[in-house]
Amino acid sequence: DSSALVGLVHRLRTRPLLRRLLSELWSGGPAPCRRLGTRGSTLQPVIGQDSIELLGHSYPRDDFTNITPKILAKVGFHLQNQPYHPLWLIKERIKAHFYSSYVGRWGNPLFSVHDNLSPVVTVEQNFDSLLIPPDHPCRKRGDNYYLNRTTMLRAHTSAHQRELVRSGLDAFLLAGDVYRRDEINASHYPVFHQMEGVRLFSDLELFSRVRGGDELSLFERGGRRTAQKQESHSLEAVKLVEFDLKTTLTRLVTHLFGPGEASRAGPDR
């Protein structure tokens, strides 16, 4: 059919990308793939006899140092920030959902996003700031990668929660690579990625939509606050935050996978 051939030639002339892809297909050559970037920093990590050079900083070694060259070589790639990487794609979809679904009074996004924080943290950040006891098993050398007794590769993105809250933030998302010593098998790998959300509520934010909310309190009346912990939350506050968390997660799963997956997971899973 000559008219069909003329139409095809016209489309090829006006669409150079289509023309290039079809020419490669007809010639048997593969279409070039988009290349992902690698390490974000040009400084290569080095384990010396007395110190470790990592991300532009030097850390003295001691009897607690247990990080290996293979793990050290994986630090600094920031896969969650490489455009078109699968981790970047899922992170951006989650960001888009929170940006569009949770906005402040002036129309700005309620949640800020922090996805480029250094994975090197202090032991105090990783454990003490989360009130993890000094003798807790999760601190063991066999479960973590220590640069020395006071510095380590973060075992969770929660290591940054306190510093962000102290900076004045009350709603934020965290994303990044985390490190835990583990045997490599079909379901375990010592390097993986996390994304978490944190939101703090004031009395007004939590109880404003509840009948008689002006009589409710975030904490149990007569409770005692110490330097180590705050008072216990009231039952009303716990139930409202629990409901908000379940609603937030259900909406996120629906956004990512569709309503069928959200209903199959159920509100209590």
Secondary structure, 3 states (H helix, E strand, C coil): CHHHHHHHHHHHHHCHHHHHHHHHHHHCCCCCCCCCCCCCCCCCCEECCCEEEECCEEEECCCCCCCCHHHHCCCCCCHHHCCCCHHHHHHHHHHHHHHHHCECCCCCECCEEECCCCCEEEHHHHCHHHCCCCCCHHHCHHHCCECCCCEEECCCHHHHHHHHHHCCCCEEEEEEEEECCCCCECCECCEEEEEEEEECCCHHHHHCCCCCHHHCCCECCCCCCCCCCCCCECHHHHHHHHHHHHHHHHHHHHHHHCHHHHHHHCCCC
